[in-house]
Amino acid sequence: MTTTDDAQAQISTLVKEHKVLLFMKGNRNVPQCGFSATVVQILDSLIPEYTTVDVLQNPEIRQGVKDFSSWPTVPQLYVDGEFQGGCDIIRELYETGELQQKLGV
């Protein structure tokens, strides 16, 4: 399944507009999967502000973000417009201190 140009344009705009952007299931206050919750916990421990997009609210965005990044799963974290990875990669970046560097903390 591929996504519409509209969905791709919307994702591209979101990625460009927000320094730290997390596509996830649920939202920051109520994550809807363990992987999303893990990334939220990591980000919450490091920075006070970031933007989340609940992919469960829009099937085109849910599929579109996978097409956009060529990454098959959610959550997906973008920092300064650059795709960082999913839960396992974010956990690894956090443990090595690379995520803190990327976030400037």
Order of alpha helices (4+ residues) and beta strands (2+ residues): alpha-beta-alpha-beta-alpha-beta-beta-alpha-alpha
